[in-house]
């Protein structure tokens, strides 16, 4: 995440020559729906169970069903928009996608952000070339 904002900081600064409002909207969307949502998840779960107790699981199940229905809706819209792709044969995978993305990947994303913020794991990443490591240290 640090590399992302170090590399593209000029695109989000309204006083920079390369500023683009659409890029700013994209980065705000990323911050709100990825970073803040991932950080808020554990706090939300604690609040949910503290407030509703045994009813927290049905609330989570209802939310998952709602997300499942929205994923199906998006899948059907995409399928009708791209008829040559023959995507309707992939319908059985929508349920797995909804559960996998909605639950598992949120936890993975939160762990990745934690590693970056607390342990600065991107600084030890062997994938990034040495010249990039030298610039940010």
C-alpha positions in Angstrom: 0.0 0.0 0.0 2.9 2.4 0.7 4.3 1.7 -2.7 0.9 2.5 -4.3 0.6 5.9 -2.6 4.2 6.8 -3.0 4.1 6.0 -6.7 0.8 7.7 -7.5 0.6 10.6 -4.9 0.8 13.2 -7.7 -2.4 11.9 -9.3 -4.3 12.6 -6.1 -2.9 16.1 -5.3 -5.1 18.8 -6.9 -2.0 21.1 -7.2 0.1 18.6 -9.1 0.2 18.8 -12.9 -0.8 15.1 -13.3 -3.9 15.4 -11.1 -7.0 13.6 -12.4 -10.3 13.8 -10.6 -11.2 10.3 -11.7 -8.0 9.0 -10.1 -8.8 10.8 -6.9 -12.3 9.2 -6.9 -10.7 5.8 -7.5 -8.3 6.2 -4.6 -11.1 7.4 -2.3 -13.1 4.4 -3.3 -10.2 2.1 -2.5 -9.7 3.8 0.9 -13.4 3.6 1.9 -14.4 0.2 0.5 -11.1 -1.7 1.0 -9.0 -0.2 3.8 -11.6 1.4 6.1 -14.0 -1.5 5.6 -11.3 -4.1 6.4 -10.3 -2.2 9.5 -13.9 -1.7 10.7 -14.8 -5.4 10.3 -13.4 -6.7 13.7 -14.9 -3.7 15.5 -18.2 -4.3 13.9 -18.2 -7.9 14.8 -17.4 -7.2 18.4 -20.2 -4.5 18.5 -22.6 -6.8 16.8 -22.1 -9.7 19.2 -22.0 -7.4 22.3 -25.3 -5.6 21.2 -27.3 -8.5 19.8 -25.7 -11.6 21.4 -27.3 -14.7 20.0 -29.1 -12.8 17.3 -25.7 -11.7 15.8 -25.4 -14.9 13.7 -28.8 -14.6 12.1 -28.0 -10.9 11.3 -24.7 -12.0 9.7 -26.5 -14.8 7.8 -29.1 -12.3 6.5 -26.3 -10.0 5.4 -24.6 -12.9 3.6 -27.8 -13.8 1.9 -28.2 -10.2 0.8 -24.7 -10.1 -0.6 -25.3 -13.4 -2.3 -28.4 -12.0 -4.1 -26.5 -8.9 -5.1 -23.7 -11.0 -6.5 -26.2 -13.0 -8.5 -27.7 -9.8 -9.8 -24.3 -8.4 -10.9 -23.5 -11.7 -12.5 -26.7 -11.7 -14.5 -26.2 -8.1 -15.6 -22.6 -8.9 -16.7 -23.9 -12.1 -18.5 -26.5 -10.2 -20.4 -24.0 -7.4 -21.2 -21.5 -9.8 -22.6 -23.4 -12.6 -24.4 -20.5 -13.8 -26.4 -18.6 -14.8 -23.2 -21.1 -17.5 -22.5 -20.8 -16.8 -18.8 -24.0 -18.3 -17.7 -22.4 -21.7 -17.5 -20.4 -20.3 -14.5 -23.5 -19.8 -12.4 -22.6 -22.6 -9.9 -19.5 -20.6 -8.9 -21.3 -17.5 -7.9 -22.2 -18.9 -4.5 -18.6 -19.9 -3.8 -17.4 -16.5 -5.0 -19.8 -14.7 -2.7 -18.8 -16.6 0.4 -15.1 -16.6 -0.5 -14.8 -13.0 -1.3 -17.3 -11.8 1.3 -15.7 -13.6 4.3 -12.3 -15.2 3.6 -10.7 -12.4 1.5 -11.8 -9.7 4.0 -9.8 -11.4 6.7 -6.8 -11.9 4.4 -7.0 -8.2 3.4 -7.0 -7.1 7.0 -4.0 -9.3 7.8 -2.1 -7.9 4.8 -2.8 -4.3 5.9 -1.7 -5.2 9.4 1.5 -6.7 8.2 2.2 -3.6 6.1 1.3 -1.1 8.9 2.9 -2.8 11.9 5.7 -4.9 10.5 6.4 -2.9 7.3 6.4 -6.2 5.3 6.7 -4.5 1.9 10.2 -3.3 2.9 11.3 -6.9 3.1 9.5 -8.0 -0.1 12.0 -9.7 -2.5 9.6 -9.0 -5.4 10.3 -5.3 -5.3 13.6 -4.4 -7.1 16.5 -3.1 -5.0 16.3 0.3 -6.7 12.8 0.8 -5.3 13.9 -0.4 -1.8 16.7 2.2 -1.9 14.4 5.1 -2.8 11.9 4.5 0.1 14.4 3.8 2.8 
